[in-house]
Amino acid sequence: MRDLIVAFFLTFVLEGLYYAIAPEKVQAIMRELVKLDPDMLRKTGLLVAAIGVAAVVFIRRMG
């Protein structure tokens, strides 16, 4: 459970750094995302989540 909490807050760190380092780029990406079909965003989000889960499982089994 502790690992899950740490991972959750690590996303805050990464997101925060992205906004701090390249705010204009984030805004440009958001403007483009608004133009995309919600179904495409949903499918992309699910794919990225699945890749993340697979990577975590792989890494945990290695160590």
N, C-alpha and C positions, 0 to 999 in steps of 0.2 A: 504494500500500500504506500509505503514511504517513497518508493521509486516512482510510482504514479504521480504523487504530489509534486515531487521534484521535477518530473518531466513536464507537468502542467505549467509550473512557474518558469521553467526554462523557455517555454514558448513566449512568455511575457518578455523575457530578456531579448530573445531573438527579434520579436516583433518591434519592441521598443528601439533596438539598435537600427533596424531597417528604417523606421520613421525618422530617427534622429540623423542618420547618415545621408539618406536620400529622399527627403520629403517631396520634392518635385516629381521624382520618378514614381513614388507611391500614388500621387495624385493622378499622374498620367495613366498609370495602370488601372486605377479605379474608374477613370473616364472610359477606358476601353471595356472594362468588365461590365459596365452598365449596358453596353450595346449587345452583349452576348445573350443568347437564349437561356433562360433559367434552367431548362433541362440539361443543356450543355454544361453549365456550371455545376449542377448537381452530380452529373456523371463524372466530371473531372475531379470534383471533391471526393467522391467515393473511391475513384481510382487511386488518388494520392493517399487517402487514408489506408487503403488496402496495401499499397506499397510500404507505407510506414509500419503497419502491423507486421507484414512479412519480414521487414528489416529487423524489427525488434525481436521477433521470434528467432530469426537466424542468429542474431548477435547473442541473445541469451543462451541459445543451445551451444554456441561455440565456447562460451566461458564457463 
